[in-house]
């Protein structure tokens, strides 16, 4: 965090860069008294934020595939940085930089669909290549599981008790990603979607319920009971979703069926 501050306060000078190049929606100067209200920020600061975002994504991939709950402290760190007022621009977070990397790494979170067995489909679903060949399916699934868990860890943070901080990536983003997957037509459901959906839920279901109450309960029933019925026959990932419903019932008393 000290390095980020130094890149902003002139201790580590660098040329200015137009920040609208790095956010989804261009921003006008704020009428409020906010930090960094000019059109530019130091390029070294943007570079550091970019490196930080890459690190967060890599940690999700490397640490959270087998253990989705490991995503939580990483999500806390990311939320702390991207909600920090001193690192905002024109009154809003620049978490767009992190979200852009998530969109590339795990497109199904943003509505992308495809067939796991075709070249075009794999590109649409975020499969990686190792040289000329696609990575093994298990490697892909582990990667997607880590990213799904990471997305949940960032988007289901509770800022209700945080003073002078706004949630940089509120739960509506989780709901939107969730809906993009479970509303997929039966003939277009992919194994990748099933893997990502499970990791979004496992270990994060209570926060989802805290935010959305009965609506979340209905969404979980759809995701873990109804959605697997529309998945390809004999899909192991669909079976894993059904198994998660059983786990939530036995461990937490959450009855969905």
Number of C-alpha atoms within 10 A of each C-alpha: 7 7 12 18 14 14 20 21 11 10 10 14 14 14 9 14 16 13 19 14 10 16 15 13 9 9 15 11 13 15 9 9 9 15 15 18 18 13 15 15 19 19 18 20 23 21 13 14 20 17 14 16 22 16 14 21 21 16 18 28 24 13 19 25 27 15 16 25 19 19 27 22 13 21 22 13 13 19 21 14 21 25 22 17 18 16 21 19 22 20 20 19 21 23 23 17 20 20 17 15 16 22 15 14 20 25 22 27 28 17 18 17 23 21 18 20 10 10 12 11 16 18 17 18 26 22 23 16 13 8 7 6 8 15 14 12 13 9 15 20 22 21 26 31 29 30 31 31 30 30 27 30 27 25 20 25 20 14 15 9 7 9 7 9 14 18 21 23 20 15 20 13 17 20 17 13 21 24 16 17 24 22 13 18 11 14 10 14 22 24 22 26 32 29 24 27 27 24 28 26 22 20 20 18 17 17 18 24 16 12 15 16 13 11 12 18 18 13 21 22 16 17 26 26 20 15 22 22 15 16 23 16 10 8 13 14 22 27 16 16 23 19 15 18 21 19 15 16 14 11 8 10 10 16 13 17 11
